[in-house]
Amino acid sequence: MAQKTLAASWPEPSEGALKQLENPRLWRSVLVTMLALLALVAYWPSPVDAPVQGDLSGFLKFLHGRGIPGWFNYQFVEASANVMLFIPLGAVASLAYDGKRWWQIGAFGLIVSGVMELGQLLFLHNRFASALDLVTNTGGAVIGALLVAAALKRLQARRWSAAGL
């Protein structure tokens, strides 16, 4: 009941906002920018988490001392960060190529991740290629694609409802 009340209180998106949402050229430009930023992160000479690694480890020990389970460790945080990093990629790729299915966006995420990991393996001695990164990055892209699909389906239902269909 509360969910329907909350959803009913959301403002209807303007036609201008809907046109931007449905503008694949805009989203393709955003996607290219995102890929450039991901390349910067992937090919940074040292691990991007190196400056905070000690602080994060200390914080996790603090949490474990207060009852947070041991599985919530550095590897879990790193894997979660990889998923979170690729959710926007999957979302934007879905908007850029609206005819693609979620699994095609997932394959795109796998390819992007594979190129990143292969580059790290071949060219960066201080970085570590990881099969787990392929899985988490791909999972993030799939989640992003599914979130966009659900949001667009909901938006379409609201449009039909507003049109009396």
VMD Tcl script that builds the backbone (N, CA, C; Angstrom):
set m [mol new atoms 495]
animate dup $m
set s [atomselect $m all]
$s set {name element resname resid chain x y z} {
  {N N MET 1 A 0.825 -1.188 0.000}
  {CA C MET 1 A 0.000 0.000 0.000}
  {C C MET 1 A 0.867 1.249 0.000}
  {N N ALA 2 A 1.887 1.274 0.867}
  {CA C ALA 2 A 2.759 2.444 0.934}
  {C C ALA 2 A 3.503 2.635 -0.374}
  {N N GLN 3 A 3.842 1.541 -1.052}
  {CA C GLN 3 A 4.562 1.646 -2.307}
  {C C GLN 3 A 3.693 2.331 -3.372}
  {N N LYS 4 A 2.412 1.990 -3.433}
  {CA C LYS 4 A 1.531 2.634 -4.403}
  {C C LYS 4 A 1.374 4.108 -4.089}
  {N N THR 5 A 1.306 4.451 -2.834}
  {CA C THR 5 A 1.183 5.860 -2.451}
  {C C THR 5 A 2.433 6.620 -2.858}
  {N N LEU 6 A 3.596 6.028 -2.609}
  {CA C LEU 6 A 4.844 6.665 -2.977}
  {C C LEU 6 A 4.928 6.825 -4.487}
  {N N ALA 7 A 4.618 5.752 -5.236}
  {CA C ALA 7 A 4.685 5.815 -6.694}
  {C C ALA 7 A 3.695 6.832 -7.241}
  {N N ALA 8 A 2.520 6.931 -6.635}
  {CA C ALA 8 A 1.523 7.882 -7.099}
  {C C ALA 8 A 1.974 9.316 -6.862}
  {N N SER 9 A 2.863 9.527 -5.876}
  {CA C SER 9 A 3.292 10.883 -5.578}
  {C C SER 9 A 4.462 11.335 -6.451}
  {N N TRP 10 A 5.037 10.419 -7.224}
  {CA C TRP 10 A 6.140 10.809 -8.098}
  {C C TRP 10 A 5.610 11.678 -9.225}
  {N N PRO 11 A 6.325 12.731 -9.555}
  {CA C PRO 11 A 5.856 13.576 -10.657}
  {C C PRO 11 A 6.017 12.860 -11.995}
  {N N GLU 12 A 5.128 13.158 -12.898}
  {CA C GLU 12 A 5.238 12.599 -14.238}
  {C C GLU 12 A 6.414 13.268 -14.945}
  {N N PRO 13 A 7.229 12.485 -15.647}
  {CA C PRO 13 A 8.338 13.089 -16.379}
  {C C PRO 13 A 7.808 13.950 -17.518}
  {N N SER 14 A 8.505 15.034 -17.771}
  {CA C SER 14 A 8.094 15.924 -18.853}
  {C C SER 14 A 8.397 15.265 -20.196}
  {N N GLU 15 A 7.769 15.766 -21.239}
  {CA C GLU 15 A 8.027 15.222 -22.575}
  {C C GLU 15 A 9.476 15.436 -22.969}
  {N N GLY 16 A 10.062 16.573 -22.559}
  {CA C GLY 16 A 11.470 16.833 -22.863}
  {C C GLY 16 A 12.382 15.813 -22.201}
  {N N ALA 17 A 12.072 15.477 -20.950}
  {CA C ALA 17 A 12.859 14.474 -20.246}
  {C C ALA 17 A 12.713 13.113 -20.905}
  {N N LEU 18 A 11.507 12.786 -21.347}
  {CA C LEU 18 A 11.287 11.507 -22.022}
  {C C LEU 18 A 12.028 11.450 -23.347}
  {N N LYS 19 A 12.063 12.565 -24.070}
  {CA C LYS 19 A 12.793 12.590 -25.341}
  {C C LYS 19 A 14.282 12.351 -25.105}
  {N N GLN 20 A 14.842 12.936 -24.038}
  {CA C GLN 20 A 16.255 12.711 -23.719}
  {C C GLN 20 A 16.496 11.260 -23.309}
  {N N LEU 21 A 15.559 10.702 -22.567}
  {CA C LEU 21 A 15.680 9.312 -22.143}
  {C C LEU 21 A 15.666 8.381 -23.347}
  {N N GLU 22 A 14.936 8.745 -24.366}
  {CA C GLU 22 A 14.799 7.913 -25.558}
  {C C GLU 22 A 15.707 8.374 -26.698}
  {N N ASN 23 A 16.801 9.070 -26.368}
  {CA C ASN 23 A 17.722 9.584 -27.367}
  {C C ASN 23 A 18.989 8.728 -27.401}
  {N N PRO 24 A 19.034 7.721 -28.269}
  {CA C PRO 24 A 20.190 6.818 -28.274}
  {C C PRO 24 A 21.506 7.531 -28.588}
  {N N ARG 25 A 21.469 8.573 -29.399}
  {CA C ARG 25 A 22.714 9.289 -29.722}
  {C C ARG 25 A 23.314 9.915 -28.475}
  {N N LEU 26 A 22.483 10.482 -27.633}
  {CA C LEU 26 A 22.953 11.052 -26.371}
  {C C LEU 26 A 23.591 9.963 -25.508}
  {N N TRP 27 A 22.907 8.835 -25.366}
  {CA C TRP 27 A 23.396 7.758 -24.513}
  {C C TRP 27 A 24.646 7.103 -25.083}
  {N N ARG 28 A 24.782 7.094 -26.415}
  {CA C ARG 28 A 26.015 6.561 -27.007}
  {C C ARG 28 A 27.200 7.470 -26.684}
  {N N SER 29 A 26.964 8.775 -26.676}
  {CA C SER 29 A 28.023 9.716 -26.282}
  {C C SER 29 A 28.403 9.511 -24.821}
  {N N VAL 30 A 27.408 9.327 -23.967}
  {CA C VAL 30 A 27.671 9.064 -22.556}
  {C C VAL 30 A 28.445 7.753 -22.403}
  {N N LEU 31 A 28.067 6.747 -23.181}
  {CA C LEU 31 A 28.728 5.445 -23.118}
  {C C LEU 31 A 30.203 5.553 -23.507}
  {N N VAL 32 A 30.506 6.297 -24.554}
  {CA C VAL 32 A 31.903 6.479 -24.970}
  {C C VAL 32 A 32.689 7.156 -23.851}
  {N N THR 33 A 32.102 8.154 -23.232}
  {CA C THR 33 A 32.758 8.843 -22.112}
  {C C THR 33 A 33.000 7.880 -20.959}
  {N N MET 34 A 32.002 7.062 -20.656}
  {CA C MET 34 A 32.144 6.086 -19.570}
  {C C MET 34 A 33.238 5.075 -19.880}
  {N N LEU 35 A 33.318 4.623 -21.124}
  {CA C LEU 35 A 34.353 3.663 -21.497}
  {C C LEU 35 A 35.749 4.276 -21.353}
  {N N ALA 36 A 35.870 5.554 -21.691}
  {CA C ALA 36 A 37.163 6.226 -21.518}
  {C C ALA 36 A 37.530 6.304 -20.034}
  {N N LEU 37 A 36.566 6.620 -19.187}
  {CA C LEU 37 A 36.826 6.680 -17.749}
  {C C LEU 37 A 37.155 5.298 -17.181}
  {N N LEU 38 A 36.454 4.273 -17.649}
  {CA C LEU 38 A 36.757 2.908 -17.209}
  {C C LEU 38 A 38.167 2.498 -17.635}
  {N N ALA 39 A 38.578 2.893 -18.834}
  {CA C ALA 39 A 39.932 2.586 -19.296}
  {C C ALA 39 A 40.964 3.264 -18.400}
  {N N LEU 40 A 40.663 4.481 -17.983}
  {CA C LEU 40 A 41.572 5.195 -17.085}
  {C C LEU 40 A 41.724 4.432 -15.766}
  {N N VAL 41 A 40.615 3.964 -15.223}
  {CA C VAL 41 A 40.649 3.191 -13.978}
  {C C VAL 41 A 41.376 1.859 -14.200}
  {N N ALA 42 A 41.051 1.188 -15.297}
  {CA C ALA 42 A 41.611 -0.142 -15.556}
  {C C ALA 42 A 43.111 -0.105 -15.812}
  {N N TYR 43 A 43.570 0.937 -16.477}
  {CA C TYR 43 A 44.973 0.969 -16.880}
  {C C TYR 43 A 45.812 1.923 -16.044}
  {N N TRP 44 A 45.283 2.350 -14.911}
  {CA C TRP 44 A 46.083 3.124 -13.970}
  {C C TRP 44 A 47.240 2.226 -13.534}
  {N N PRO 45 A 48.447 2.761 -13.456}
  {CA C PRO 45 A 49.609 1.892 -13.209}
  {C C PRO 45 A 49.563 1.090 -11.904}
  {N N SER 46 A 48.940 1.622 -10.891}
  {CA C SER 46 A 48.840 0.888 -9.630}
  {C C SER 46 A 47.365 0.680 -9.309}
  {N N PRO 47 A 47.043 -0.287 -8.450}
  {CA C PRO 47 A 45.637 -0.493 -8.092}
  {C C PRO 47 A 45.016 0.801 -7.560}
  {N N VAL 48 A 43.828 1.137 -8.066}
  {CA C VAL 48 A 43.201 2.411 -7.697}
  {C C VAL 48 A 42.794 2.449 -6.229}
  {N N ASP 49 A 42.683 1.294 -5.596}
  {CA C ASP 49 A 42.322 1.276 -4.177}
  {C C ASP 49 A 43.548 1.314 -3.260}
  {N N ALA 50 A 44.745 1.352 -3.831}
  {CA C ALA 50 A 45.975 1.331 -3.030}
  {C C ALA 50 A 46.016 2.438 -1.962}
  {N N PRO 51 A 45.620 3.678 -2.278}
  {CA C PRO 51 A 45.694 4.724 -1.248}
  {C C PRO 51 A 44.788 4.496 -0.035}
  {N N VAL 52 A 43.719 3.731 -0.190}
  {CA C VAL 52 A 42.775 3.522 0.916}
  {C C VAL 52 A 42.807 2.102 1.461}
  {N N GLN 53 A 43.659 1.265 0.909}
  {CA C GLN 53 A 43.674 -0.147 1.285}
  {C C GLN 53 A 43.897 -0.344 2.789}
  {N N GLY 54 A 44.872 0.357 3.357}
  {CA C GLY 54 A 45.143 0.217 4.789}
  {C C GLY 54 A 43.992 0.724 5.643}
  {N N ASP 55 A 43.429 1.883 5.268}
  {CA C ASP 55 A 42.299 2.436 6.018}
  {C C ASP 55 A 41.080 1.502 5.940}
  {N N LEU 56 A 40.836 0.956 4.759}
  {CA C LEU 56 A 39.694 0.065 4.600}
  {C C LEU 56 A 39.885 -1.211 5.421}
  {N N SER 57 A 41.089 -1.758 5.403}
  {CA C SER 57 A 41.364 -2.959 6.207}
  {C C SER 57 A 41.149 -2.678 7.694}
  {N N GLY 58 A 41.621 -1.528 8.134}
  {CA C GLY 58 A 41.423 -1.150 9.535}
  {C C GLY 58 A 39.960 -0.979 9.877}
  {N N PHE 59 A 39.211 -0.361 8.974}
  {CA C PHE 59 A 37.778 -0.158 9.197}
  {C C PHE 59 A 37.046 -1.499 9.242}
  {N N LEU 60 A 37.436 -2.421 8.366}
  {CA C LEU 60 A 36.807 -3.743 8.369}
  {C C LEU 60 A 37.111 -4.495 9.664}
  {N N LYS 61 A 38.333 -4.380 10.173}
  {CA C LYS 61 A 38.669 -5.002 11.464}
  {C C LYS 61 A 37.820 -4.394 12.574}
  {N N PHE 62 A 37.631 -3.084 12.517}
  {CA C PHE 62 A 36.780 -2.402 13.489}
  {C C PHE 62 A 35.356 -2.969 13.440}
  {N N LEU 63 A 34.814 -3.124 12.217}
  {CA C LEU 63 A 33.462 -3.665 12.061}
  {C C LEU 63 A 33.375 -5.110 12.548}
  {N N HIS 64 A 34.395 -5.904 12.230}
  {CA C HIS 64 A 34.393 -7.308 12.663}
  {C C HIS 64 A 34.420 -7.402 14.198}
  {N N GLY 65 A 35.112 -6.473 14.826}
  {CA C GLY 65 A 35.154 -6.445 16.282}
  {C C GLY 65 A 33.818 -6.075 16.900}
  {N N ARG 66 A 32.903 -5.552 16.104}
  {CA C ARG 66 A 31.589 -5.160 16.593}
  {C C ARG 66 A 30.468 -6.041 16.040}
  {N N GLY 67 A 30.857 -7.241 15.596}
  {CA C GLY 67 A 29.840 -8.223 15.229}
  {C C GLY 67 A 29.548 -8.379 13.748}
  {N N ILE 68 A 30.149 -7.573 12.889}
  {CA C ILE 68 A 29.926 -7.758 11.453}
  {C C ILE 68 A 30.611 -9.070 11.050}
  {N N PRO 69 A 29.931 -9.932 10.298}
  {CA C PRO 69 A 30.501 -11.254 9.979}
  {C C PRO 69 A 31.804 -11.162 9.178}
  {N N GLY 70 A 32.625 -12.181 9.325}
  {CA C GLY 70 A 33.931 -12.224 8.685}
  {C C GLY 70 A 33.885 -12.277 7.168}
  {N N TRP 71 A 32.774 -12.763 6.600}
  {CA C TRP 71 A 32.690 -12.805 5.139}
  {C C TRP 71 A 32.623 -11.404 4.541}
  {N N PHE 72 A 32.255 -10.409 5.365}
  {CA C PHE 72 A 32.243 -9.012 4.892}
  {C C PHE 72 A 33.679 -8.505 5.003}
  {N N ASN 73 A 34.515 -8.939 4.052}
  {CA C ASN 73 A 35.946 -8.662 4.110}
  {C C ASN 73 A 36.375 -7.820 2.907}
  {N N TYR 74 A 37.691 -7.660 2.780}
  {CA C TYR 74 A 38.228 -6.824 1.711}
  {C C TYR 74 A 37.835 -7.357 0.336}
  {N N GLN 75 A 37.880 -8.669 0.158}
  {CA C GLN 75 A 37.521 -9.256 -1.129}
  {C C GLN 75 A 36.053 -9.005 -1.460}
  {N N PHE 76 A 35.197 -9.088 -0.439}
  {CA C PHE 76 A 33.777 -8.818 -0.658}
  {C C PHE 76 A 33.555 -7.367 -1.073}
  {N N VAL 77 A 34.230 -6.447 -0.392}
  {CA C VAL 77 A 34.104 -5.019 -0.721}
  {C C VAL 77 A 34.617 -4.761 -2.136}
  {N N GLU 78 A 35.749 -5.361 -2.493}
  {CA C GLU 78 A 36.316 -5.169 -3.825}
  {C C GLU 78 A 35.384 -5.730 -4.900}
  {N N ALA 79 A 34.831 -6.922 -4.674}
  {CA C ALA 79 A 33.909 -7.520 -5.640}
  {C C ALA 79 A 32.648 -6.676 -5.777}
  {N N SER 80 A 32.140 -6.185 -4.654}
  {CA C SER 80 A 30.952 -5.325 -4.685}
  {C C SER 80 A 31.232 -4.032 -5.449}
  {N N ALA 81 A 32.418 -3.490 -5.263}
  {CA C ALA 81 A 32.794 -2.264 -5.978}
  {C C ALA 81 A 32.835 -2.521 -7.485}
  {N N ASN 82 A 33.312 -3.698 -7.893}
  {CA C ASN 82 A 33.326 -4.032 -9.321}
  {C C ASN 82 A 31.914 -4.115 -9.878}
  {N N VAL 83 A 31.020 -4.731 -9.139}
  {CA C VAL 83 A 29.621 -4.798 -9.575}
  {C C VAL 83 A 29.070 -3.379 -9.714}
  {N N MET 84 A 29.275 -2.567 -8.690}
  {CA C MET 84 A 28.745 -1.194 -8.698}
  {C C MET 84 A 29.334 -0.357 -9.832}
  {N N LEU 85 A 30.582 -0.605 -10.173}
  {CA C LEU 85 A 31.241 0.139 -11.244}
  {C C LEU 85 A 30.609 -0.156 -12.599}
  {N N PHE 86 A 30.097 -1.379 -12.776}
  {CA C PHE 86 A 29.556 -1.763 -14.076}
  {C C PHE 86 A 28.043 -1.634 -14.187}
  {N N ILE 87 A 27.345 -1.383 -13.092}
  {CA C ILE 87 A 25.893 -1.162 -13.192}
  {C C ILE 87 A 25.589 0.037 -14.091}
  {N N PRO 88 A 26.249 1.183 -13.915}
  {CA C PRO 88 A 25.968 2.298 -14.834}
  {C C PRO 88 A 26.310 1.971 -16.291}
  {N N LEU 89 A 27.364 1.196 -16.507}
  {CA C LEU 89 A 27.725 0.812 -17.877}
  {C C LEU 89 A 26.583 0.025 -18.515}
  {N N GLY 90 A 26.041 -0.945 -17.797}
  {CA C GLY 90 A 24.926 -1.729 -18.322}
  {C C GLY 90 A 23.687 -0.885 -18.553}
  {N N ALA 91 A 23.431 0.043 -17.636}
  {CA C ALA 91 A 22.257 0.915 -17.779}
  {C C ALA 91 A 22.392 1.817 -19.001}
  {N N VAL 92 A 23.530 2.455 -19.136}
  {CA C VAL 92 A 23.732 3.382 -20.252}
  {C C VAL 92 A 23.781 2.622 -21.580}
  {N N ALA 93 A 24.423 1.457 -21.601}
  {CA C ALA 93 A 24.458 0.663 -22.831}
  {C C ALA 93 A 23.039 0.254 -23.243}
  {N N SER 94 A 22.186 -0.045 -22.281}
  {CA C SER 94 A 20.793 -0.390 -22.586}
  {C C SER 94 A 20.046 0.779 -23.204}
  {N N LEU 95 A 20.314 1.977 -22.711}
  {CA C LEU 95 A 19.662 3.162 -23.267}
  {C C LEU 95 A 20.258 3.538 -24.623}
  {N N ALA 96 A 21.554 3.280 -24.799}
  {CA C ALA 96 A 22.224 3.604 -26.061}
  {C C ALA 96 A 21.800 2.658 -27.181}
  {N N TYR 97 A 21.520 1.417 -26.831}
  {CA C TYR 97 A 21.145 0.389 -27.805}
  {C C TYR 97 A 19.878 -0.282 -27.313}
  {N N ASP 98 A 18.763 0.424 -27.456}
  {CA C ASP 98 A 17.511 0.003 -26.839}
  {C C ASP 98 A 16.939 -1.291 -27.407}
  {N N GLY 99 A 17.414 -1.763 -28.516}
  {CA C GLY 99 A 16.908 -3.014 -29.068}
  {C C GLY 99 A 17.617 -4.244 -28.516}
  {N N LYS 100 A 18.633 -4.034 -27.720}
  {CA C LYS 100 A 19.416 -5.161 -27.208}
  {C C LYS 100 A 18.761 -5.749 -25.962}
  {N N ARG 101 A 18.896 -7.052 -25.824}
  {CA C ARG 101 A 18.380 -7.752 -24.652}
  {C C ARG 101 A 19.406 -7.681 -23.518}
  {N N TRP 102 A 18.947 -8.023 -22.301}
  {CA C TRP 102 A 19.815 -7.927 -21.131}
  {C C TRP 102 A 21.063 -8.780 -21.290}
  {N N TRP 103 A 20.931 -9.954 -21.893}
  {CA C TRP 103 A 22.085 -10.849 -22.018}
  {C C TRP 103 A 23.083 -10.316 -23.052}
  {N N GLN 104 A 22.601 -9.540 -24.033}
  {CA C GLN 104 A 23.515 -8.921 -24.990}
  {C C GLN 104 A 24.314 -7.806 -24.319}
  {N N ILE 105 A 23.658 -7.064 -23.446}
  {CA C ILE 105 A 24.356 -6.036 -22.673}
  {C C ILE 105 A 25.348 -6.717 -21.731}
  {N N GLY 106 A 24.969 -7.847 -21.166}
  {CA C GLY 106 A 25.888 -8.619 -20.329}
  {C C GLY 106 A 27.108 -9.073 -21.119}
  {N N ALA 107 A 26.897 -9.521 -22.354}
  {CA C ALA 107 A 28.025 -9.926 -23.203}
  {C C ALA 107 A 28.927 -8.729 -23.499}
  {N N PHE 108 A 28.327 -7.574 -23.710}
  {CA C PHE 108 A 29.112 -6.345 -23.909}
  {C C PHE 108 A 29.950 -6.056 -22.665}
  {N N GLY 109 A 29.344 -6.173 -21.487}
  {CA C GLY 109 A 30.076 -5.966 -20.237}
  {C C GLY 109 A 31.220 -6.964 -20.087}
  {N N LEU 110 A 30.981 -8.214 -20.488}
  {CA C LEU 110 A 32.023 -9.238 -20.439}
  {C C LEU 110 A 33.178 -8.879 -21.372}
  {N N ILE 111 A 32.867 -8.390 -22.562}
  {CA C ILE 111 A 33.909 -8.003 -23.519}
  {C C ILE 111 A 34.716 -6.826 -22.984}
  {N N VAL 112 A 34.031 -5.811 -22.474}
  {CA C VAL 112 A 34.732 -4.647 -21.911}
  {C C VAL 112 A 35.625 -5.097 -20.763}
  {N N SER 113 A 35.088 -5.906 -19.879}
  {CA C SER 113 A 35.863 -6.400 -18.746}
  {C C SER 113 A 37.031 -7.261 -19.214}
  {N N GLY 114 A 36.799 -8.096 -20.207}
  {CA C GLY 114 A 37.859 -8.946 -20.737}
  {C C GLY 114 A 39.011 -8.138 -21.323}
  {N N VAL 115 A 38.687 -7.080 -22.043}
  {CA C VAL 115 A 39.732 -6.208 -22.599}
  {C C VAL 115 A 40.519 -5.548 -21.467}
  {N N MET 116 A 39.811 -5.106 -20.429}
  {CA C MET 116 A 40.483 -4.486 -19.286}
  {C C MET 116 A 41.416 -5.485 -18.598}
  {N N GLU 117 A 40.922 -6.670 -18.325}
  {CA C GLU 117 A 41.724 -7.674 -17.624}
  {C C GLU 117 A 42.904 -8.142 -18.474}
  {N N LEU 118 A 42.679 -8.306 -19.762}
  {CA C LEU 118 A 43.768 -8.727 -20.645}
  {C C LEU 118 A 44.861 -7.653 -20.702}
  {N N GLY 119 A 44.452 -6.392 -20.779}
  {CA C GLY 119 A 45.425 -5.301 -20.771}
  {C C GLY 119 A 46.232 -5.270 -19.484}
  {N N GLN 120 A 45.565 -5.502 -18.368}
  {CA C GLN 120 A 46.278 -5.538 -17.091}
  {C C GLN 120 A 47.265 -6.703 -17.062}
  {N N LEU 121 A 46.836 -7.847 -17.555}
  {CA C LEU 121 A 47.696 -9.029 -17.562}
  {C C LEU 121 A 48.943 -8.813 -18.425}
  {N N LEU 122 A 48.747 -8.218 -19.586}
  {CA C LEU 122 A 49.849 -8.086 -20.533}
  {C C LEU 122 A 50.768 -6.899 -20.270}
  {N N PHE 123 A 50.211 -5.797 -19.748}
  {CA C PHE 123 A 50.987 -4.555 -19.737}
  {C C PHE 123 A 51.250 -3.951 -18.362}
  {N N LEU 124 A 50.517 -4.360 -17.355}
  {CA C LEU 124 A 50.645 -3.706 -16.049}
  {C C LEU 124 A 51.121 -4.712 -15.002}
  {N N HIS 125 A 52.348 -4.578 -14.591}
  {CA C HIS 125 A 52.929 -5.542 -13.655}
  {C C HIS 125 A 52.441 -5.347 -12.220}
  {N N ASN 126 A 51.935 -4.170 -11.897}
  {CA C ASN 126 A 51.426 -3.910 -10.544}
  {C C ASN 126 A 49.921 -4.163 -10.421}
  {N N ARG 127 A 49.289 -4.559 -11.513}
  {CA C ARG 127 A 47.854 -4.852 -11.507}
  {C C ARG 127 A 47.666 -6.347 -11.714}
  {N N PHE 128 A 46.529 -6.854 -11.284}
  {CA C PHE 128 A 46.303 -8.285 -11.321}
  {C C PHE 128 A 45.019 -8.587 -12.086}
  {N N ALA 129 A 45.152 -9.336 -13.171}
  {CA C ALA 129 A 43.976 -9.787 -13.911}
  {C C ALA 129 A 43.268 -10.853 -13.084}
  {N N SER 130 A 41.942 -10.854 -13.138}
  {CA C SER 130 A 41.187 -11.757 -12.283}
  {C C SER 130 A 39.931 -12.255 -12.994}
  {N N ALA 131 A 39.726 -13.567 -12.924}
  {CA C ALA 131 A 38.486 -14.142 -13.456}
  {C C ALA 131 A 37.281 -13.658 -12.648}
  {N N LEU 132 A 37.475 -13.455 -11.338}
  {CA C LEU 132 A 36.382 -12.945 -10.507}
  {C C LEU 132 A 35.941 -11.561 -10.981}
  {N N ASP 133 A 36.896 -10.739 -11.416}
  {CA C ASP 133 A 36.534 -9.424 -11.948}
  {C C ASP 133 A 35.655 -9.551 -13.191}
  {N N LEU 134 A 35.942 -10.529 -14.038}
  {CA C LEU 134 A 35.097 -10.752 -15.217}
  {C C LEU 134 A 33.659 -11.059 -14.800}
  {N N VAL 135 A 33.523 -11.888 -13.784}
  {CA C VAL 135 A 32.190 -12.281 -13.317}
  {C C VAL 135 A 31.462 -11.097 -12.678}
  {N N THR 136 A 32.147 -10.386 -11.791}
  {CA C THR 136 A 31.483 -9.283 -11.089}
  {C C THR 136 A 31.170 -8.125 -12.026}
  {N N ASN 137 A 32.081 -7.821 -12.933}
  {CA C ASN 137 A 31.829 -6.734 -13.885}
  {C C ASN 137 A 30.662 -7.082 -14.803}
  {N N THR 138 A 30.649 -8.315 -15.292}
  {CA C THR 138 A 29.551 -8.749 -16.154}
  {C C THR 138 A 28.228 -8.724 -15.383}
  {N N GLY 139 A 28.271 -9.191 -14.153}
  {CA C GLY 139 A 27.069 -9.148 -13.313}
  {C C GLY 139 A 26.555 -7.725 -13.132}
  {N N GLY 140 A 27.453 -6.798 -12.928}
  {CA C GLY 140 A 27.052 -5.396 -12.797}
  {C C GLY 140 A 26.392 -4.875 -14.063}
  {N N ALA 141 A 26.949 -5.215 -15.223}
  {CA C ALA 141 A 26.357 -4.777 -16.491}
  {C C ALA 141 A 24.952 -5.365 -16.664}
  {N N VAL 142 A 24.795 -6.635 -16.298}
  {CA C VAL 142 A 23.474 -7.278 -16.400}
  {C C VAL 142 A 22.479 -6.605 -15.448}
  {N N ILE 143 A 22.907 -6.324 -14.230}
  {CA C ILE 143 A 22.015 -5.646 -13.276}
  {C C ILE 143 A 21.592 -4.290 -13.829}
  {N N GLY 144 A 22.538 -3.536 -14.382}
  {CA C GLY 144 A 22.208 -2.238 -14.973}
  {C C GLY 144 A 21.195 -2.368 -16.090}
  {N N ALA 145 A 21.382 -3.371 -16.959}
  {CA C ALA 145 A 20.454 -3.592 -18.066}
  {C C ALA 145 A 19.062 -3.955 -17.555}
  {N N LEU 146 A 19.008 -4.818 -16.538}
  {CA C LEU 146 A 17.711 -5.229 -15.986}
  {C C LEU 146 A 17.004 -4.068 -15.285}
  {N N LEU 147 A 17.771 -3.225 -14.600}
  {CA C LEU 147 A 17.167 -2.056 -13.944}
  {C C LEU 147 A 16.548 -1.108 -14.972}
  {N N VAL 148 A 17.255 -0.878 -16.058}
  {CA C VAL 148 A 16.713 -0.008 -17.109}
  {C C VAL 148 A 15.485 -0.640 -17.740}
  {N N ALA 149 A 15.536 -1.936 -18.017}
  {CA C ALA 149 A 14.370 -2.612 -18.606}
  {C C ALA 149 A 13.154 -2.481 -17.700}
  {N N ALA 150 A 13.346 -2.678 -16.400}
  {CA C ALA 150 A 12.236 -2.561 -15.454}
  {C C ALA 150 A 11.714 -1.130 -15.382}
  {N N ALA 151 A 12.627 -0.170 -15.359}
  {CA C ALA 151 A 12.209 1.239 -15.288}
  {C C ALA 151 A 11.456 1.648 -16.549}
  {N N LEU 152 A 11.926 1.219 -17.712}
  {CA C LEU 152 A 11.247 1.571 -18.960}
  {C C LEU 152 A 9.887 0.896 -19.058}
  {N N LYS 153 A 9.796 -0.330 -18.564}
  {CA C LYS 153 A 8.508 -1.037 -18.571}
  {C C LYS 153 A 7.506 -0.300 -17.669}
  {N N ARG 154 A 7.987 0.129 -16.513}
  {CA C ARG 154 A 7.124 0.871 -15.580}
  {C C ARG 154 A 6.704 2.217 -16.174}
  {N N LEU 155 A 7.640 2.888 -16.830}
  {CA C LEU 155 A 7.338 4.165 -17.465}
  {C C LEU 155 A 6.315 3.984 -18.577}
  {N N GLN 156 A 6.449 2.923 -19.365}
  {CA C GLN 156 A 5.485 2.638 -20.420}
  {C C GLN 156 A 4.102 2.359 -19.836}
  {N N ALA 157 A 4.047 1.619 -18.734}
  {CA C ALA 157 A 2.754 1.344 -18.092}
  {C C ALA 157 A 2.110 2.637 -17.598}
  {N N ARG 158 A 2.927 3.543 -17.052}
  {CA C ARG 158 A 2.390 4.835 -16.592}
  {C C ARG 158 A 1.882 5.653 -17.778}
  {N N ARG 159 A 2.583 5.575 -18.897}
  {CA C ARG 159 A 2.132 6.307 -20.098}
  {C C ARG 159 A 0.778 5.772 -20.558}
  {N N TRP 160 A 0.666 4.427 -20.620}
  {CA C TRP 160 A -0.578 3.819 -21.044}
  {C C TRP 160 A -1.708 4.165 -20.094}
  {N N SER 161 A -1.409 4.150 -18.807}
  {CA C SER 161 A -2.415 4.482 -17.812}
  {C C SER 161 A -2.860 5.934 -17.958}
  {N N ALA 162 A -1.908 6.819 -18.194}
  {CA C ALA 162 A -2.258 8.243 -18.357}
  {C C ALA 162 A -3.060 8.466 -19.638}
  {N N ALA 163 A -2.803 7.628 -20.656}
  {CA C ALA 163 A -3.524 7.753 -21.923}
  {C C ALA 163 A -4.870 7.032 -21.880}
  {N N GLY 164 A -5.157 6.335 -20.787}
  {CA C GLY 164 A -6.431 5.635 -20.650}
  {C C GLY 164 A -6.479 4.318 -21.396}
  {N N LEU 165 A -5.302 3.738 -21.673}
  {CA C LEU 165 A -5.273 2.450 -22.388}
  {C C LEU 165 A -5.286 1.290 -21.443}
}
mol reanalyze $m
mol bondsrecalc $m
mol representation Tube
mol addrep $m
